[in-house]
């Protein structure tokens, strides 16, 4: 069995269809990796010539030190993508230097200064539409982005958990937008 890792997920790879459903496209840097790890454990002296490539700011930190391509690397890229979408800042921005990353920037803002890191255009639109209930959902999405983009692969949220939480947020918003009761945000 083989697994497909995008190795890098960036905004340029996300395509929207007519209903604004996101689809990942351009698998030019994707790697197909054998799910059978016995190949590496059977031959411990054998090395791999696979080179992990990606865009600075999106690629998982472990790839910079020769780490293997794993699902956790895609989770990291996805987390950075979420943070970029809701802060309006690229991970390669000049604001992020001297070791500061987009992940750190957002994480340090919780909970008191989270509005300071959100995309001002997004906040302005929410205020103009009078849809304050969306703000709590965006904060929940930012928490997911931070959890997915942790430095250490073992500290990252699993992709299935991220997807489940995002679906919960979407379902809550749909209920609220259609006049439903919804549930408490504390469950997100």
C-alpha positions in Angstrom: 0.0 0.0 0.0 1.3 3.5 -0.8 0.4 6.8 0.9 0.4 10.2 -0.8 1.9 13.1 1.0 1.6 16.5 -0.5 4.8 17.4 1.3 3.8 21.0 1.0 0.4 22.6 1.1 0.2 26.2 0.2 -2.6 28.6 -0.9 -1.5 28.2 -4.5 -2.5 24.5 -4.3 -6.1 25.2 -3.1 -8.7 25.5 -5.8 -12.3 26.5 -5.3 -15.2 25.0 -7.3 -18.5 26.7 -8.1 -19.9 26.2 -4.6 -16.6 27.5 -3.0 -15.6 24.0 -1.9 -11.9 23.8 -1.6 -10.0 21.1 -3.5 -6.2 20.5 -3.4 -4.6 20.6 -6.8 -1.1 20.6 -8.2 0.5 17.6 -6.7 3.8 18.4 -8.4 5.8 18.0 -5.2 3.7 15.1 -3.8 5.6 12.0 -2.8 4.2 8.4 -2.9 5.7 6.6 0.0 5.3 2.9 0.8 3.1 2.3 3.8 5.1 -0.8 4.4 7.8 0.4 6.8 9.5 -3.0 6.8 11.6 -1.9 3.8 13.5 0.5 6.1 13.6 -1.7 9.1 14.8 -4.8 7.1 17.7 -2.9 5.7 18.9 -0.5 8.4 22.1 0.5 6.5 20.1 1.4 3.4 19.5 5.1 2.8 16.9 6.9 0.8 17.6 9.4 -2.0 14.2 11.1 -1.6 14.7 14.8 -1.1 11.8 16.7 0.4 11.1 20.0 -1.3 8.6 22.7 -0.5 8.0 26.4 0.0 9.6 28.2 2.9 7.1 28.9 5.6 4.8 26.0 4.8 7.2 23.0 4.9 7.3 21.2 8.2 10.4 22.1 10.4 11.5 18.4 10.6 12.1 18.4 6.8 14.8 21.0 7.3 16.8 18.5 9.3 16.3 15.5 7.1 13.1 14.2 8.5 11.1 11.6 6.6 7.9 12.7 4.8 5.0 11.8 7.1 1.3 12.7 7.4 2.3 15.1 10.2 4.2 17.2 7.7 1.0 17.7 5.7 -0.8 18.5 9.0 1.8 21.3 9.6 1.3 22.8 6.2 -2.5 22.7 6.6 -2.2 24.5 9.9 -0.1 27.2 8.4 -2.6 27.5 5.6 -5.4 28.0 8.1 -3.4 30.6 10.0 -2.6 32.5 6.8 -6.2 32.5 5.6 -7.5 34.0 8.9 -4.7 36.4 9.7 -4.0 37.6 6.2 -0.3 37.1 6.8 2.1 34.9 4.9 4.5 32.8 6.9 7.3 34.3 4.9 6.3 37.9 5.8 9.2 40.3 6.8 7.4 40.6 10.2 8.5 37.0 11.0 12.3 37.2 11.6 14.6 36.4 14.5 12.9 33.1 15.0 9.3 34.4 15.1 7.0 32.3 13.0 3.4 32.7 12.0 2.5 29.9 14.4 4.2 31.7 17.3 2.6 35.0 16.3 -0.9 33.6 16.6 -0.2 31.3 19.5 1.2 34.2 21.6 -1.9 36.2 21.0 -4.3 33.8 22.7 -6.6 34.6 24.3 -6.4 38.3 25.1 -4.9 39.7 21.8 -6.4 37.3 19.2 -8.3 40.2 17.5 -4.9 41.9 16.9 -3.7 39.1 14.7 -6.8 38.5 12.7 -7.1 39.8 9.2 -8.5 43.4 9.6 -10.5 43.0 6.4 -12.2 39.9 7.8 -13.0 41.7 11.1 -14.4 44.7 9.2 -16.6 42.5 7.0 -17.9 40.6 10.1 -18.7 43.9 11.8 -20.4 45.3 8.7 -22.6 42.2 8.4 -23.5 42.1 12.1 -22.4 38.4 12.3 -20.5 38.4 15.6 -21.2 34.7 16.1 -18.8 34.0 13.4 -15.9 35.6 15.4 -15.9 32.8 18.0 -15.8 30.2 15.1 -12.8 31.9 13.5 -11.0 31.9 16.9 -11.7 28.1 17.0 -10.3 27.7 13.6 -7.2 29.7 14.6 -6.8 27.3 17.6 -6.9 24.4 15.1 -4.3 26.1 12.9 -2.0 26.5 15.9 -2.5 22.9 17.0 -1.8 21.6 13.5 1.3 23.7 13.0 3.2 22.8 16.2 7.0 22.6 15.8 7.1 18.9 16.9 5.2 16.4 14.8 4.1 14.5 17.9 2.5 17.6 19.3 0.4 18.3 16.2 -3.3 17.6 16.1 -4.2 14.6 13.9 -5.8 15.5 10.6 -8.9 13.5 11.3 -9.4 15.4 14.5 -8.9 18.7 12.7 -11.4 17.8 10.1 -14.0 16.7 12.7 -13.6 20.0 14.6 -13.8 22.1 11.4 -17.0 20.2 10.4 -18.5 20.9 13.8 -17.7 24.6 13.4 -19.3 24.6 9.9 -22.4 22.8 11.1 -22.8 25.2 14.0 -22.5 28.2 11.7 -25.0 26.7 9.3 -27.5 26.2 12.1 -27.0 29.7 13.4 -27.3 31.3 10.0 -30.5 29.4 9.4 -32.1 30.5 12.7 -31.3 27.3 14.6 -30.4 27.2 18.2 -26.8 26.0 17.7 -24.6 24.8 20.5 -22.3 26.4 22.9 -18.9 27.5 21.4 -17.2 26.0 24.4 -17.6 22.6 22.8 -15.4 23.6 19.9 
